[in-house]
Amino acid sequence: MFVALFFIVIWGGGSYMTAAADKSAPPPGDRVPAAADKSAVPGDGRAALSGDYVPAAAPSGDRVPASAPSGNRVPAAAPSGDQVPAAASSGDQVPAAASLGDCVPAAAPSGDRVLASTPSGDQVPAAAPRGDAPADGSIIVDSRMTFAAAIAGTKAPPEVIARLCLVDVRYHSFDGRRHQGQLVAHRAVRKDLVEIFRLIEEIRFPVGKVVPIVAYRWSDAASMRANNSSAFNYRTVAGTKRLSRHAQGLAVDINPFLNPVVYDHGRISPRGAVYRPGAPGVLTREHPVVQAFLRRGWQWGADFKNMKDYHHFDYELRGSE
């Protein structure tokens, strides 16, 4: 009888232990949670490593924020084909990749092809439409061409083109706001033009716009009628077969409609223009802009013998330049 009781006790204890063990085991096929529930990612069923938070995979096509080195969250790569803008170092969001005044081709936004209407109604790769302002509203961009676009269609030979560069300049226009434009000019006069346009900006001398003349299909007359300031244009002097200094990028015209050519016989070009000394944007001998050109060895068109070309300045290269 004692032996029978002993076997009953042993058998009952084993059953109890088996039942207790069964309660702690999950049903077959159930997933066992990770040891640290706080590190598990909700919804993805995976345990994070080393306690780091690992974001779940975004639905297809969604953008997943990545962690920046500073801890700030920045957007990951944009969907294919989207452009992610980079911040401009100066705070002004301008399209040129080079620093202002650098004598290198300025880069147009990737994939963009900017069109401007010519007086004839045709469209050519040219400056940004007037009033194309950056998000902060500080500068209005009148021109943002690449060098290739700025010389497209010119008849200049390769040796002339090799000495040219595209220079970004800033100025106040007649709307009272700061604008940015571009000049195609000879490398030898880049420094002079940068310094003079810096003066133009500082004294707030109003300039209509500064756009490479390709925007007007290389028409000097059309550019003048639009009061557009420009430099390089591979052409002859009006009424002659002699190449102008514009053909080498060694001449610049400023506000040509306000500072027209006045011929000895009274004709004025461009047609409809009137020279009004003292008016905004008009050049006179005592004006600081004229004096700045003269101090640097430039010739002013108002000193020509047979006409007064008030908008024109040109520079004669020395042997070492």
Contacts in CASP RR format, 6 or more apart in sequence:
PFRMAT RR
TARGET T0000
AUTHOR 0000-0000-0000
METHOD contacts of the structure
MODEL  1
MFVALFFIVIWGGGSYMTAAADKSAPPPGDRVPAAADKSAVPGDGRAALS
GDYVPAAAPSGDRVPASAPSGNRVPAAAPSGDQVPAAASSGDQVPAAASL
GDCVPAAAPSGDRVLASTPSGDQVPAAAPRGDAPADGSIIVDSRMTFAAA
IAGTKAPPEVIARLCLVDVRYHSFDGRRHQGQLVAHRAVRKDLVEIFRLI
EEIRFPVGKVVPIVAYRWSDAASMRANNSSAFNYRTVAGTKRLSRHAQGL
AVDINPFLNPVVYDHGRISPRGAVYRPGAPGVLTREHPVVQAFLRRGWQW
GADFKNMKDYHHFDYELRGSE
26 32 0 8 1.000
31 45 0 8 1.000
33 40 0 8 1.000
34 40 0 8 1.000
34 47 0 8 1.000
35 47 0 8 1.000
36 47 0 8 1.000
36 51 0 8 1.000
38 51 0 8 1.000
39 47 0 8 1.000
39 48 0 8 1.000
39 51 0 8 1.000
39 52 0 8 1.000
39 53 0 8 1.000
40 46 0 8 1.000
40 47 0 8 1.000
40 48 0 8 1.000
41 47 0 8 1.000
41 48 0 8 1.000
41 53 0 8 1.000
41 54 0 8 1.000
41 55 0 8 1.000
41 56 0 8 1.000
42 56 0 8 1.000
43 56 0 8 1.000
44 56 0 8 1.000
44 57 0 8 1.000
46 54 0 8 1.000
48 54 0 8 1.000
55 64 0 8 1.000
55 65 0 8 1.000
57 64 0 8 1.000
58 64 0 8 1.000
61 79 0 8 1.000
63 75 0 8 1.000
63 76 0 8 1.000
63 78 0 8 1.000
63 79 0 8 1.000
64 76 0 8 1.000
65 73 0 8 1.000
65 74 0 8 1.000
65 75 0 8 1.000
65 76 0 8 1.000
66 73 0 8 1.000
66 74 0 8 1.000
66 75 0 8 1.000
66 76 0 8 1.000
67 73 0 8 1.000
67 74 0 8 1.000
68 74 0 8 1.000
75 84 0 8 1.000
77 84 0 8 1.000
78 84 0 8 1.000
83 109 0 8 1.000
83 110 0 8 1.000
85 93 0 8 1.000
87 93 0 8 1.000
88 94 0 8 1.000
91 136 0 8 1.000
92 134 0 8 1.000
92 136 0 8 1.000
92 138 0 8 1.000
92 139 0 8 1.000
93 134 0 8 1.000
93 135 0 8 1.000
93 136 0 8 1.000
94 134 0 8 1.000
94 139 0 8 1.000
94 141 0 8 1.000
94 144 0 8 1.000
94 168 0 8 1.000
94 180 0 8 1.000
95 106 0 8 1.000
95 107 0 8 1.000
95 108 0 8 1.000
95 109 0 8 1.000
95 128 0 8 1.000
95 141 0 8 1.000
95 144 0 8 1.000
96 106 0 8 1.000
96 107 0 8 1.000
96 144 0 8 1.000
96 168 0 8 1.000
96 180 0 8 1.000
97 106 0 8 1.000
97 107 0 8 1.000
98 104 0 8 1.000
98 105 0 8 1.000
98 106 0 8 1.000
98 107 0 8 1.000
98 168 0 8 1.000
100 168 0 8 1.000
100 169 0 8 1.000
100 170 0 8 1.000
100 194 0 8 1.000
101 167 0 8 1.000
101 168 0 8 1.000
101 169 0 8 1.000
101 190 0 8 1.000
101 194 0 8 1.000
102 167 0 8 1.000
102 168 0 8 1.000
103 165 0 8 1.000
103 166 0 8 1.000
103 167 0 8 1.000
103 187 0 8 1.000
103 190 0 8 1.000
104 147 0 8 1.000
104 165 0 8 1.000
104 166 0 8 1.000
105 146 0 8 1.000
105 147 0 8 1.000
105 148 0 8 1.000
105 165 0 8 1.000
105 166 0 8 1.000
106 144 0 8 1.000
106 145 0 8 1.000
106 146 0 8 1.000
106 147 0 8 1.000
106 166 0 8 1.000
106 168 0 8 1.000
106 182 0 8 1.000
107 146 0 8 1.000
108 114 0 8 1.000
108 144 0 8 1.000
108 145 0 8 1.000
108 146 0 8 1.000
108 149 0 8 1.000
109 144 0 8 1.000
113 125 0 8 1.000
114 125 0 8 1.000
114 126 0 8 1.000
114 127 0 8 1.000
114 128 0 8 1.000
114 129 0 8 1.000
114 144 0 8 1.000
114 145 0 8 1.000
114 149 0 8 1.000
115 123 0 8 1.000
115 124 0 8 1.000
115 125 0 8 1.000
115 126 0 8 1.000
116 123 0 8 1.000
116 124 0 8 1.000
116 126 0 8 1.000
116 127 0 8 1.000
116 128 0 8 1.000
116 129 0 8 1.000
116 211 0 8 1.000
116 215 0 8 1.000
117 123 0 8 1.000
118 124 0 8 1.000
118 126 0 8 1.000
118 215 0 8 1.000
118 216 0 8 1.000
118 217 0 8 1.000
118 219 0 8 1.000
118 222 0 8 1.000
119 216 0 8 1.000
119 219 0 8 1.000
119 222 0 8 1.000
119 225 0 8 1.000
119 226 0 8 1.000
120 217 0 8 1.000
120 222 0 8 1.000
122 217 0 8 1.000
124 152 0 8 1.000
124 214 0 8 1.000
124 215 0 8 1.000
124 217 0 8 1.000
125 145 0 8 1.000
125 149 0 8 1.000
125 152 0 8 1.000
125 214 0 8 1.000
126 143 0 8 1.000
126 145 0 8 1.000
126 149 0 8 1.000
126 211 0 8 1.000
126 212 0 8 1.000
126 214 0 8 1.000
126 215 0 8 1.000
127 142 0 8 1.000
127 143 0 8 1.000
127 144 0 8 1.000
127 145 0 8 1.000
127 181 0 8 1.000
127 182 0 8 1.000
127 209 0 8 1.000
127 211 0 8 1.000
127 212 0 8 1.000
127 215 0 8 1.000
128 141 0 8 1.000
128 142 0 8 1.000
128 143 0 8 1.000
128 144 0 8 1.000
130 140 0 8 1.000
130 142 0 8 1.000
130 209 0 8 1.000
131 140 0 8 1.000
131 141 0 8 1.000
131 142 0 8 1.000
132 140 0 8 1.000
132 141 0 8 1.000
132 144 0 8 1.000
133 139 0 8 1.000
133 140 0 8 1.000
133 141 0 8 1.000
134 141 0 8 1.000
138 178 0 8 1.000
139 170 0 8 1.000
139 177 0 8 1.000
139 178 0 8 1.000
139 179 0 8 1.000
139 180 0 8 1.000
140 173 0 8 1.000
140 175 0 8 1.000
140 177 0 8 1.000
140 178 0 8 1.000
140 179 0 8 1.000
140 180 0 8 1.000
141 179 0 8 1.000
141 180 0 8 1.000
141 181 0 8 1.000
142 173 0 8 1.000
142 179 0 8 1.000
142 180 0 8 1.000
142 181 0 8 1.000
142 209 0 8 1.000
142 210 0 8 1.000
142 211 0 8 1.000
143 180 0 8 1.000
143 181 0 8 1.000
143 182 0 8 1.000
143 209 0 8 1.000
143 210 0 8 1.000
143 211 0 8 1.000
143 212 0 8 1.000
143 215 0 8 1.000
144 181 0 8 1.000
144 182 0 8 1.000
145 166 0 8 1.000
145 182 0 8 1.000
145 212 0 8 1.000
145 214 0 8 1.000
146 166 0 8 1.000
147 164 0 8 1.000
147 165 0 8 1.000
147 166 0 8 1.000
147 184 0 8 1.000
149 214 0 8 1.000
150 166 0 8 1.000
150 182 0 8 1.000
150 184 0 8 1.000
150 212 0 8 1.000
150 214 0 8 1.000
151 161 0 8 1.000
151 164 0 8 1.000
151 184 0 8 1.000
151 212 0 8 1.000
151 214 0 8 1.000
151 232 0 8 1.000
152 214 0 8 1.000
153 214 0 8 1.000
153 218 0 8 1.000
154 161 0 8 1.000
154 214 0 8 1.000
154 218 0 8 1.000
154 234 0 8 1.000
155 234 0 8 1.000
156 232 0 8 1.000
156 234 0 8 1.000
156 247 0 8 1.000
160 234 0 8 1.000
160 247 0 8 1.000
160 248 0 8 1.000
163 186 0 8 1.000
163 187 0 8 1.000
163 188 0 8 1.000
163 248 0 8 1.000
164 184 0 8 1.000
164 185 0 8 1.000
164 186 0 8 1.000
164 187 0 8 1.000
164 232 0 8 1.000
164 249 0 8 1.000
165 184 0 8 1.000
165 185 0 8 1.000
165 186 0 8 1.000
165 187 0 8 1.000
165 190 0 8 1.000
166 182 0 8 1.000
166 183 0 8 1.000
166 184 0 8 1.000
166 212 0 8 1.000
167 182 0 8 1.000
167 183 0 8 1.000
167 184 0 8 1.000
167 185 0 8 1.000
167 190 0 8 1.000
167 193 0 8 1.000
167 194 0 8 1.000
168 180 0 8 1.000
168 181 0 8 1.000
168 182 0 8 1.000
169 180 0 8 1.000
169 181 0 8 1.000
169 182 0 8 1.000
169 183 0 8 1.000
169 193 0 8 1.000
169 194 0 8 1.000
169 197 0 8 1.000
169 210 0 8 1.000
170 178 0 8 1.000
170 179 0 8 1.000
170 180 0 8 1.000
170 181 0 8 1.000
170 197 0 8 1.000
170 201 0 8 1.000
171 178 0 8 1.000
171 179 0 8 1.000
171 181 0 8 1.000
171 197 0 8 1.000
171 200 0 8 1.000
171 201 0 8 1.000
171 205 0 8 1.000
171 206 0 8 1.000
171 207 0 8 1.000
171 208 0 8 1.000
171 210 0 8 1.000
172 178 0 8 1.000
172 179 0 8 1.000
172 201 0 8 1.000
172 204 0 8 1.000
172 205 0 8 1.000
172 206 0 8 1.000
172 207 0 8 1.000
173 179 0 8 1.000
173 206 0 8 1.000
173 207 0 8 1.000
173 208 0 8 1.000
173 209 0 8 1.000
174 206 0 8 1.000
174 208 0 8 1.000
174 280 0 8 1.000
176 204 0 8 1.000
176 206 0 8 1.000
178 201 0 8 1.000
179 207 0 8 1.000
179 208 0 8 1.000
179 209 0 8 1.000
179 210 0 8 1.000
181 209 0 8 1.000
181 210 0 8 1.000
181 211 0 8 1.000
182 210 0 8 1.000
182 211 0 8 1.000
182 212 0 8 1.000
183 193 0 8 1.000
183 210 0 8 1.000
183 212 0 8 1.000
183 229 0 8 1.000
183 230 0 8 1.000
183 231 0 8 1.000
183 232 0 8 1.000
183 252 0 8 1.000
184 212 0 8 1.000
184 213 0 8 1.000
184 230 0 8 1.000
184 231 0 8 1.000
184 232 0 8 1.000
184 249 0 8 1.000
185 193 0 8 1.000
185 231 0 8 1.000
185 232 0 8 1.000
185 249 0 8 1.000
185 250 0 8 1.000
185 252 0 8 1.000
186 232 0 8 1.000
186 248 0 8 1.000
186 249 0 8 1.000
186 250 0 8 1.000
186 317 0 8 1.000
188 250 0 8 1.000
188 315 0 8 1.000
188 317 0 8 1.000
188 321 0 8 1.000
189 249 0 8 1.000
189 250 0 8 1.000
189 315 0 8 1.000
192 293 0 8 1.000
192 296 0 8 1.000
192 298 0 8 1.000
192 315 0 8 1.000
193 231 0 8 1.000
193 252 0 8 1.000
195 292 0 8 1.000
195 296 0 8 1.000
196 289 0 8 1.000
196 292 0 8 1.000
196 293 0 8 1.000
196 296 0 8 1.000
199 205 0 8 1.000
199 288 0 8 1.000
199 289 0 8 1.000
199 292 0 8 1.000
200 207 0 8 1.000
200 289 0 8 1.000
203 288 0 8 1.000
203 289 0 8 1.000
205 281 0 8 1.000
205 287 0 8 1.000
205 288 0 8 1.000
205 289 0 8 1.000
206 255 0 8 1.000
206 280 0 8 1.000
206 281 0 8 1.000
207 229 0 8 1.000
207 254 0 8 1.000
207 255 0 8 1.000
207 281 0 8 1.000
208 227 0 8 1.000
208 228 0 8 1.000
208 229 0 8 1.000
208 255 0 8 1.000
209 226 0 8 1.000
209 227 0 8 1.000
209 228 0 8 1.000
209 229 0 8 1.000
210 228 0 8 1.000
210 229 0 8 1.000
210 230 0 8 1.000
211 228 0 8 1.000
211 230 0 8 1.000
212 230 0 8 1.000
212 232 0 8 1.000
213 219 0 8 1.000
213 220 0 8 1.000
213 223 0 8 1.000
213 228 0 8 1.000
213 230 0 8 1.000
213 232 0 8 1.000
213 233 0 8 1.000
215 223 0 8 1.000
215 228 0 8 1.000
216 222 0 8 1.000
216 223 0 8 1.000
216 226 0 8 1.000
216 228 0 8 1.000
218 233 0 8 1.000
218 234 0 8 1.000
218 235 0 8 1.000
220 233 0 8 1.000
220 235 0 8 1.000
220 238 0 8 1.000
220 246 0 8 1.000
221 269 0 8 1.000
221 270 0 8 1.000
223 230 0 8 1.000
223 253 0 8 1.000
223 256 0 8 1.000
224 253 0 8 1.000
224 256 0 8 1.000
224 257 0 8 1.000
224 260 0 8 1.000
224 269 0 8 1.000
224 270 0 8 1.000
224 273 0 8 1.000
224 311 0 8 1.000
225 257 0 8 1.000
225 270 0 8 1.000
225 271 0 8 1.000
226 257 0 8 1.000
227 255 0 8 1.000
227 256 0 8 1.000
227 257 0 8 1.000
227 258 0 8 1.000
228 256 0 8 1.000
229 252 0 8 1.000
229 253 0 8 1.000
229 254 0 8 1.000
229 255 0 8 1.000
229 256 0 8 1.000
229 311 0 8 1.000
230 252 0 8 1.000
230 253 0 8 1.000
231 246 0 8 1.000
231 249 0 8 1.000
231 251 0 8 1.000
231 252 0 8 1.000
231 253 0 8 1.000
232 246 0 8 1.000
232 247 0 8 1.000
232 248 0 8 1.000
232 249 0 8 1.000
233 244 0 8 1.000
233 246 0 8 1.000
233 247 0 8 1.000
233 249 0 8 1.000
234 243 0 8 1.000
234 246 0 8 1.000
234 247 0 8 1.000
235 243 0 8 1.000
235 244 0 8 1.000
235 246 0 8 1.000
235 247 0 8 1.000
236 242 0 8 1.000
236 243 0 8 1.000
236 244 0 8 1.000
236 247 0 8 1.000
237 243 0 8 1.000
237 244 0 8 1.000
238 269 0 8 1.000
244 251 0 8 1.000
245 251 0 8 1.000
245 314 0 8 1.000
245 315 0 8 1.000
245 316 0 8 1.000
246 253 0 8 1.000
246 314 0 8 1.000
248 317 0 8 1.000
250 314 0 8 1.000
250 315 0 8 1.000
250 316 0 8 1.000
250 317 0 8 1.000
251 312 0 8 1.000
251 313 0 8 1.000
251 314 0 8 1.000
251 315 0 8 1.000
252 312 0 8 1.000
252 313 0 8 1.000
252 314 0 8 1.000
253 311 0 8 1.000
253 312 0 8 1.000
253 313 0 8 1.000
254 283 0 8 1.000
254 289 0 8 1.000
254 311 0 8 1.000
254 313 0 8 1.000
255 281 0 8 1.000
255 282 0 8 1.000
255 283 0 8 1.000
255 311 0 8 1.000
256 270 0 8 1.000
256 273 0 8 1.000
256 311 0 8 1.000
257 270 0 8 1.000
257 273 0 8 1.000
258 273 0 8 1.000
258 275 0 8 1.000
258 276 0 8 1.000
258 279 0 8 1.000
258 281 0 8 1.000
258 282 0 8 1.000
258 311 0 8 1.000
259 275 0 8 1.000
259 281 0 8 1.000
259 282 0 8 1.000
259 283 0 8 1.000
259 310 0 8 1.000
259 311 0 8 1.000
260 268 0 8 1.000
260 269 0 8 1.000
260 270 0 8 1.000
260 273 0 8 1.000
260 274 0 8 1.000
260 275 0 8 1.000
260 310 0 8 1.000
260 311 0 8 1.000
261 268 0 8 1.000
261 269 0 8 1.000
261 307 0 8 1.000
261 308 0 8 1.000
261 309 0 8 1.000
261 310 0 8 1.000
261 311 0 8 1.000
261 312 0 8 1.000
262 268 0 8 1.000
262 275 0 8 1.000
262 307 0 8 1.000
262 308 0 8 1.000
262 310 0 8 1.000
263 269 0 8 1.000
263 306 0 8 1.000
263 307 0 8 1.000
264 306 0 8 1.000
264 307 0 8 1.000
268 274 0 8 1.000
268 275 0 8 1.000
275 282 0 8 1.000
275 308 0 8 1.000
275 310 0 8 1.000
276 282 0 8 1.000
277 284 0 8 1.000
278 284 0 8 1.000
282 310 0 8 1.000
283 289 0 8 1.000
283 290 0 8 1.000
283 302 0 8 1.000
283 310 0 8 1.000
283 311 0 8 1.000
284 290 0 8 1.000
285 300 0 8 1.000
285 302 0 8 1.000
290 300 0 8 1.000
293 300 0 8 1.000
293 313 0 8 1.000
294 300 0 8 1.000
296 315 0 8 1.000
297 315 0 8 1.000
298 313 0 8 1.000
298 314 0 8 1.000
298 315 0 8 1.000
299 313 0 8 1.000
299 314 0 8 1.000
299 315 0 8 1.000
299 316 0 8 1.000
300 312 0 8 1.000
300 313 0 8 1.000
301 308 0 8 1.000
301 309 0 8 1.000
301 310 0 8 1.000
301 312 0 8 1.000
301 313 0 8 1.000
301 314 0 8 1.000
302 308 0 8 1.000
302 309 0 8 1.000
302 310 0 8 1.000
END
